[in-house]
Amino acid sequence: MKMRSLGRALAAAVCLTVTAGCGSVSAPATPGTGTGAASATHHGTGTIKVGVLQSLSGTMAISEVPLERAELLAIDQINAKGGVLGKKIQPIVMDGASNPATFATKARQLIQQDHVTAVFGGWTSASRKAMLPVFQQYKNDLWYPVQWEGLEDSPNIVYTGAVPNQQIIPAVTYLAKTKGYKRFFLVGSNYVFPRTANEIIQAELKHYGATVAGVEYVPLGGTDFTSVIAKIQQSKPQAILNTLNGDSNVAFFKQLKDAGLGPKQLPVMSFSIAEQEIKGIGPSLVAGDYVAWNYYQSMNNSLNHAFVQAYQAKYGKNQVTDDPMEHGYIDVQLWAKAVQKAGSTNPAKVLAAVKGLTMNTPQGPVQIDPATHMLSQVARIGVIRSNGQIRQVWNSGATLLKPDPCMKTYAWFKLPSGSGGC
């Protein structure tokens, strides 16, 4: 992609409230080499190594390549203002290849051989759970930017994506109470997040007196929805709750439309498609459907305008931004702010410094909950427009929603056995 320079006003506006600042371009990302060279972690010469670990290939690449780019943009901006603790950040980029075992292997390599001080990455809960014991074993930090199912709390993971009370529960409430739908069909990819999310969804629907018309799962990356759509047609739901991930969504919405089940006939609420996926699916197939996130590209504030402009200046004027990208972007900024506060890149000191940290971001003010390593933020529901952008139709208000990963405030939900951290 060709680079376009930003004016001074944009360069100032795009800076989040982080001591390290921001800017435009830094040294290129370095692939993992396995050299074993340790990075410096205190004041002085040298660089600070961090890992950027996303799926650059496979079924999840449609979602994770843009997320990787957003994380690298944040690193570039910080480096252009002098870096952190007087050092430039050196990103070591690796491909998780849409495979949980690969994520675990690459995470271990980043920590043991490349000596990174933190890792930014992951999308699926399967990849996160595969990496979790690695980060706990080596006492390193993983910054995880995507909405997830909760029921977990690791001391070595900073979870900034929405937990269920910040996404799933408000979305189901909106359809069941505000829209008045009473009969739902659940479809998802066959792995951790969709299955756990659907346990929560079914308990909530039962609480509201609504009916689950059917629940179907397909393999991650699956593209044949013939039998699923036949069951949807037979069961006659009023709405679909969609927890498919990756490029399976492209096939699902195309086949749904081919079956005559577009948004006007059968609305879909999706939990893992945003502006990037909408672009890949084709806006005409999903215009009128619902999504639930904490950030939309269409948000009208100066920090978001600057974020969008900076991303498009670096990667192309037709590129879009979305919620996981914004969370990945602010993860790097929050980490930098915590490093400045701690005066060190030592993972334990950074984790101590991050608790209670606040920052103004493209989605608005956020705070790392002092009781957890999770983000307090605003929940938002939107409707997809014909141009691929999302119009917000509901939000949880000015008060930030504190994360409730263990669902302690919902009497209608019973924790499944073996819920880690709960």
C-alpha positions as CSV (number, residue, x, y, z in Angstrom):
1,M,0.0,0.0,0.0
2,K,1.2,3.5,-0.7
3,M,1.8,5.8,2.3
4,R,0.3,9.2,2.6
5,S,1.7,11.7,5.1
6,L,-0.6,13.1,7.7
7,G,-0.7,16.8,8.6
8,R,0.3,18.1,12.0
9,A,-3.3,18.5,13.1
10,L,-4.0,14.8,12.5
11,A,-0.7,13.7,14.1
12,A,-1.8,15.6,17.3
13,A,-5.4,14.4,17.2
14,V,-4.6,10.8,16.8
15,C,-2.5,10.7,20.0
16,L,-4.3,9.0,22.8
17,T,-3.7,10.0,26.3
18,V,-0.5,8.0,26.7
19,T,2.8,9.4,27.8
20,A,4.6,7.6,25.0
21,G,2.6,9.6,22.4
22,C,2.1,8.6,18.8
23,G,3.0,9.3,15.3
24,S,3.4,7.7,11.9
25,V,6.2,5.2,11.0
26,S,8.8,3.1,12.9
27,A,11.2,0.4,11.9
28,P,9.6,-2.5,10.1
29,A,8.3,-5.5,12.0
30,T,10.8,-8.3,12.4
31,P,9.8,-11.9,11.8
32,G,10.7,-14.2,14.7
33,T,14.2,-15.5,14.2
34,G,14.7,-17.7,17.2
35,T,18.1,-16.0,17.9
36,G,17.6,-15.9,21.6
37,A,18.8,-12.3,21.9
38,A,17.4,-10.8,25.0
39,S,15.7,-7.4,24.8
40,A,16.6,-4.6,27.2
41,T,13.9,-3.8,29.8
42,H,15.2,-0.7,31.5
43,H,16.3,2.8,30.5
44,G,19.2,3.1,28.0
45,T,20.0,2.1,24.5
46,G,18.4,-0.7,22.6
47,T,14.9,-1.7,21.7
48,I,11.9,-3.2,23.5
49,K,10.7,-6.4,21.8
50,V,7.0,-7.2,21.8
51,G,5.2,-10.0,20.0
52,V,2.3,-9.5,17.5
53,L,0.7,-12.9,17.1
54,Q,-2.3,-13.1,14.8
55,S,-3.7,-15.5,12.1
56,L,-2.1,-14.2,8.9
57,S,-3.3,-17.3,7.0
58,G,-6.2,-19.7,7.3
59,T,-9.9,-19.2,8.0
60,M,-9.4,-16.4,10.6
61,A,-7.1,-14.3,8.4
62,I,-10.1,-12.3,7.1
63,S,-10.5,-10.9,10.7
64,E,-7.0,-11.1,12.1
65,V,-4.8,-9.5,9.4
66,P,-6.5,-6.1,9.9
67,L,-6.1,-6.6,13.6
68,E,-2.4,-7.2,13.2
69,R,-2.2,-4.0,11.1
70,A,-3.9,-1.9,13.8
71,E,-1.5,-3.2,16.4
72,L,1.5,-2.3,14.2
73,L,0.0,1.1,13.5
74,A,-0.1,1.8,17.3
75,I,3.5,0.7,17.6
76,D,4.5,3.0,14.7
77,Q,2.8,6.0,16.3
78,I,4.5,5.4,19.7
79,N,7.9,5.0,18.0
80,A,7.5,8.2,16.0
81,K,7.2,10.0,19.3
82,G,10.4,8.5,20.8
83,G,9.1,5.1,21.9
84,V,8.7,4.0,25.5
85,L,11.2,4.7,28.3
86,G,13.4,6.3,25.7
87,K,13.5,3.1,23.5
88,K,11.8,2.1,20.3
89,I,9.4,-0.8,20.3
90,Q,10.5,-3.7,18.0
91,P,7.5,-5.8,17.0
92,I,8.2,-9.5,16.3
93,V,5.3,-10.6,14.0
94,M,4.2,-14.3,13.8
95,D,1.4,-16.2,12.2
96,G,-0.9,-18.3,14.3
97,A,-2.3,-19.8,11.1
98,S,-5.8,-20.1,12.6
99,N,-4.6,-23.1,14.6
100,P,-4.6,-23.1,18.5
101,A,-1.6,-25.4,18.7
102,T,0.4,-23.1,16.4
103,F,-0.6,-20.1,18.6
104,A,0.8,-21.9,21.7
105,T,4.0,-22.9,19.9
106,K,4.6,-19.4,18.5
107,A,3.8,-17.8,21.9
108,R,6.4,-20.0,23.5
109,Q,8.9,-19.1,20.8
110,L,8.3,-15.4,21.2
111,I,8.9,-15.6,25.0
112,Q,11.8,-18.1,25.1
113,Q,13.7,-17.4,22.0
114,D,12.8,-13.8,21.0
115,H,12.5,-12.6,24.6
116,V,9.5,-10.3,24.1
117,T,8.2,-8.4,27.1
118,A,4.5,-8.7,26.0
119,V,2.4,-10.3,23.3
120,F,-0.5,-8.7,21.5
121,G,-2.8,-11.1,19.7
122,G,-5.2,-13.9,19.4
123,W,-8.9,-14.0,18.3
124,T,-10.6,-17.3,18.9
125,S,-11.1,-18.4,22.5
126,A,-9.5,-21.7,21.4
127,S,-6.3,-19.9,20.5
128,R,-6.4,-17.9,23.8
129,K,-6.9,-21.0,25.9
130,A,-4.0,-22.7,24.1
131,M,-1.7,-19.8,24.9
132,L,-2.9,-19.3,28.5
133,P,-0.7,-22.0,30.1
134,V,2.3,-20.7,28.2
135,F,1.9,-17.2,29.5
136,Q,1.3,-18.4,33.1
137,Q,4.3,-20.7,32.9
138,Y,6.7,-18.0,31.8
139,K,5.0,-15.1,33.7
140,N,4.7,-13.1,30.5
141,D,1.7,-10.9,29.4
142,L,-0.8,-11.5,26.7
143,W,-3.0,-8.6,25.6
144,Y,-6.2,-10.2,24.2
145,P,-8.4,-7.8,22.2
146,V,-11.6,-9.7,21.1
147,Q,-15.0,-10.2,22.7
148,W,-15.1,-13.5,24.5
149,E,-17.2,-15.8,26.6
150,G,-15.9,-15.0,30.1
151,L,-15.8,-17.7,32.8
152,E,-12.0,-17.4,33.0
153,D,-9.5,-15.1,34.7
154,S,-5.8,-15.5,34.2
155,P,-3.3,-13.3,36.0
156,N,-1.2,-13.1,32.9
157,I,-3.8,-12.0,30.4
158,V,-5.2,-8.5,29.9
159,Y,-8.7,-9.1,28.4
160,T,-9.9,-5.9,26.7
161,G,-12.6,-7.4,24.4
162,A,-16.2,-7.5,25.7
163,V,-17.2,-10.1,28.3
164,P,-20.9,-11.4,28.0
165,N,-22.4,-8.6,30.1
166,Q,-20.8,-6.1,27.7
167,Q,-22.0,-7.7,24.5
168,I,-24.0,-10.9,24.4
169,I,-26.5,-10.2,27.2
170,P,-27.4,-6.7,26.1
171,A,-27.9,-7.9,22.5
172,V,-30.2,-10.8,23.5
173,T,-32.1,-8.4,25.8
174,Y,-32.5,-5.9,22.9
175,L,-34.0,-8.5,20.6
176,A,-36.2,-10.3,23.2
177,K,-37.4,-7.2,25.1
178,T,-37.1,-4.2,22.9
179,K,-37.9,-5.9,19.6
180,G,-40.2,-8.5,21.1
181,Y,-38.9,-11.6,19.4
182,K,-39.8,-14.8,21.1
183,R,-38.4,-17.6,18.9
184,F,-34.6,-17.8,18.1
185,F,-32.3,-20.1,16.2
186,L,-28.6,-20.3,17.3
187,V,-25.8,-21.0,14.8
188,G,-22.1,-21.0,15.6
189,S,-18.7,-22.4,14.9
190,N,-17.8,-25.5,16.8
191,Y,-15.4,-24.4,19.4
192,V,-15.2,-22.7,22.8
193,F,-16.7,-19.3,22.4
194,P,-19.9,-20.2,20.4
195,R,-20.7,-23.1,22.7
196,T,-20.2,-21.2,25.9
197,A,-21.9,-18.1,24.5
198,N,-24.9,-20.2,23.5
199,E,-25.1,-21.7,27.1
200,I,-25.5,-18.1,28.3
201,I,-27.9,-17.2,25.5
202,Q,-30.1,-20.1,26.2
203,A,-30.3,-19.4,29.9
204,E,-31.1,-15.8,29.2
205,L,-33.8,-16.6,26.7
206,K,-35.4,-19.0,29.2
207,H,-35.3,-16.2,31.7
208,Y,-37.3,-14.0,29.3
209,G,-39.7,-16.8,28.4
210,A,-38.4,-17.0,24.8
211,T,-38.0,-20.3,22.8
212,V,-34.9,-21.7,21.3
213,A,-36.0,-23.2,17.9
214,G,-32.7,-24.9,17.3
215,V,-28.9,-24.9,17.9
216,E,-26.4,-25.9,15.2
217,Y,-22.6,-25.8,15.0
218,V,-20.3,-26.1,12.0
219,P,-16.5,-26.7,12.0
220,L,-14.5,-23.5,12.2
221,G,-13.9,-22.6,8.5
222,G,-16.9,-24.7,7.4
223,T,-18.8,-23.4,4.2
224,D,-21.7,-25.8,3.7
225,F,-24.8,-24.6,5.5
226,T,-27.3,-26.6,3.5
227,S,-28.6,-28.7,6.4
228,V,-28.4,-25.8,8.9
229,I,-30.5,-23.5,6.6
230,A,-33.0,-26.4,6.0
231,K,-33.5,-26.7,9.8
232,I,-33.9,-22.9,10.1
233,Q,-36.6,-23.0,7.5
234,Q,-38.4,-25.8,9.2
235,S,-38.2,-24.3,12.7
236,K,-39.5,-20.9,11.7
237,P,-37.6,-18.6,14.1
238,Q,-38.1,-14.9,14.4
239,A,-34.4,-14.1,14.6
240,I,-31.0,-15.8,14.4
241,L,-28.2,-15.4,16.9
242,N,-25.0,-15.9,15.1
243,T,-21.6,-16.9,16.7
244,L,-19.9,-18.0,13.5
245,N,-16.3,-16.8,13.2
246,G,-14.0,-16.1,10.3
247,D,-14.8,-16.6,6.6
248,S,-17.6,-19.1,7.4
249,N,-19.8,-16.0,7.7
250,V,-19.3,-15.2,4.0
251,A,-20.8,-18.6,3.0
252,F,-23.5,-18.5,5.6
253,F,-25.0,-15.2,4.6
254,K,-24.7,-15.9,0.9
255,Q,-26.6,-19.2,1.3
256,L,-29.1,-17.6,3.7
257,K,-29.9,-15.0,1.1
258,D,-30.1,-17.6,-1.7
259,A,-32.7,-19.4,0.4
260,G,-34.8,-16.2,0.5
261,L,-33.9,-15.5,4.1
262,G,-32.5,-12.0,4.0
263,P,-32.6,-9.4,6.8
264,K,-36.2,-8.4,6.0
265,Q,-37.4,-12.0,6.3
266,L,-35.2,-13.2,9.1
267,P,-33.0,-10.7,11.0
268,V,-29.6,-11.9,12.3
269,M,-27.8,-10.7,15.4
270,S,-24.0,-11.4,14.9
271,F,-21.4,-11.4,17.7
272,S,-18.3,-11.9,15.6
273,I,-18.8,-9.9,12.3
274,A,-17.8,-6.2,12.1
275,E,-17.0,-3.8,9.4
276,Q,-14.1,-6.0,8.1
277,E,-16.2,-9.1,7.8
278,I,-19.1,-7.1,6.3
279,K,-16.8,-5.9,3.6
280,G,-15.8,-9.5,2.8
281,I,-19.4,-10.8,2.9
282,G,-20.8,-7.9,0.8
283,P,-22.9,-5.2,2.5
284,S,-26.0,-6.0,0.3
285,L,-26.3,-9.4,1.9
286,V,-26.4,-8.2,5.5
287,A,-27.8,-4.6,5.3
288,G,-30.5,-4.5,8.0
289,D,-29.0,-7.2,10.2
290,Y,-27.7,-6.5,13.8
291,V,-24.3,-6.6,15.4
292,A,-23.2,-6.0,19.0
293,W,-19.8,-4.4,19.8
294,N,-18.2,-1.6,21.8
295,Y,-16.9,0.4,18.9
296,Y,-18.0,1.2,15.3
297,Q,-16.0,3.1,12.6
298,S,-19.0,5.5,12.3
299,M,-18.5,6.8,15.9
300,N,-18.3,10.6,15.7
301,N,-15.4,11.8,17.9
302,S,-12.0,13.3,17.2
303,L,-10.0,10.4,18.4
304,N,-11.9,8.0,16.2
305,H,-11.7,10.3,13.2
306,A,-7.9,10.4,13.7
307,F,-7.6,6.6,14.2
308,V,-9.6,5.9,11.0
309,Q,-7.6,8.5,9.0
310,A,-4.3,7.2,10.2
311,Y,-5.2,3.6,9.4
312,Q,-6.4,4.5,5.9
313,A,-3.3,6.6,5.3
314,K,-1.1,3.7,6.1
315,Y,-3.1,0.8,4.6
316,G,-5.3,2.4,1.9
317,K,-8.2,4.8,1.7
318,N,-10.8,2.1,1.2
319,Q,-9.9,0.2,4.3
320,V,-12.3,0.0,7.2
321,T,-11.8,-0.2,11.0
322,D,-13.7,-2.3,13.4
323,D,-14.1,-3.2,17.1
324,P,-11.3,-5.9,17.4
325,M,-8.9,-3.6,15.5
326,E,-9.7,-0.7,17.8
327,H,-9.2,-2.9,20.9
328,G,-5.9,-4.2,19.5
329,Y,-4.8,-0.6,18.8
330,I,-5.7,0.6,22.3
331,D,-4.1,-2.5,23.8
332,V,-0.7,-1.3,22.6
333,Q,-1.4,2.2,23.9
334,L,-2.6,1.0,27.3
335,W,0.5,-1.3,27.6
336,A,2.8,1.7,26.7
337,K,1.0,3.8,29.3
338,A,1.4,1.1,31.9
339,V,5.1,0.7,31.1
340,Q,5.6,4.4,31.6
341,K,3.8,4.3,34.9
342,A,5.8,1.3,36.0
343,G,9.1,2.6,34.8
344,S,9.8,-0.9,33.5
345,T,8.8,-3.4,30.9
346,N,9.0,-6.2,33.5
347,P,5.7,-8.1,32.9
348,A,4.8,-8.3,36.6
349,K,5.3,-4.6,37.2
350,V,3.3,-3.8,34.1
351,L,0.4,-5.9,35.2
352,A,0.5,-4.2,38.6
353,A,0.5,-0.7,36.9
354,V,-2.3,-1.5,34.5
355,K,-5.0,-2.0,37.2
356,G,-7.3,1.0,37.3
357,L,-5.6,2.6,34.2
358,T,-7.9,5.0,32.3
359,M,-7.6,6.3,28.8
360,N,-9.6,8.2,26.2
361,T,-9.9,6.1,23.1
362,P,-11.7,6.0,19.7
363,Q,-14.6,4.3,21.4
364,G,-14.6,6.8,24.3
365,P,-13.3,6.6,27.8
366,V,-12.3,3.2,29.1
367,Q,-10.7,1.8,32.3
368,I,-8.9,-1.4,33.2
369,D,-11.1,-2.7,36.0
370,P,-9.0,-2.6,39.3
371,A,-10.4,-5.9,40.4
372,T,-9.4,-7.8,37.2
373,H,-7.3,-7.4,34.0
374,M,-10.4,-6.6,32.0
375,L,-11.9,-3.5,30.4
376,S,-14.8,-1.4,31.7
377,Q,-16.5,0.0,28.6
378,V,-19.8,0.9,26.9
379,A,-21.9,-1.8,25.2
380,R,-23.4,-0.9,21.8
381,I,-25.9,-2.5,19.4
382,G,-25.9,-1.4,15.7
383,V,-27.7,-2.1,12.4
384,I,-25.7,-2.7,9.3
385,R,-26.2,-0.1,6.6
386,S,-26.0,-0.6,2.8
387,N,-22.6,1.1,2.6
388,G,-21.1,-1.5,5.0
389,Q,-21.0,0.9,8.0
390,I,-22.9,0.4,11.2
391,R,-25.5,2.7,12.7
392,Q,-25.7,2.6,16.5
393,V,-29.3,2.0,17.7
394,W,-28.6,1.4,21.4
395,N,-25.9,1.8,24.0
396,S,-25.6,1.1,27.7
397,G,-25.2,4.8,28.7
398,A,-22.4,7.1,29.8
399,T,-21.5,4.9,32.9
400,L,-18.9,2.3,31.9
401,L,-20.0,-1.3,32.3
402,K,-17.7,-3.2,34.6
403,P,-16.8,-6.6,33.4
404,D,-18.6,-9.5,35.0
405,P,-16.7,-12.5,33.5
406,C,-18.2,-15.0,36.0
407,M,-21.8,-13.8,35.6
408,K,-22.1,-13.2,39.3
409,T,-24.9,-10.5,38.8
410,Y,-27.2,-12.9,36.9
411,A,-29.2,-15.2,39.1
412,W,-30.6,-17.0,36.1
413,F,-27.2,-18.3,35.0
414,K,-25.6,-21.3,36.7
415,L,-21.8,-21.6,36.3
416,P,-20.8,-24.8,34.5
417,S,-18.4,-27.0,36.4
418,G,-14.7,-26.4,35.8
419,S,-15.0,-22.7,35.0
420,G,-11.4,-21.5,35.3
421,G,-11.0,-18.5,37.6
422,C,-14.6,-18.5,38.7
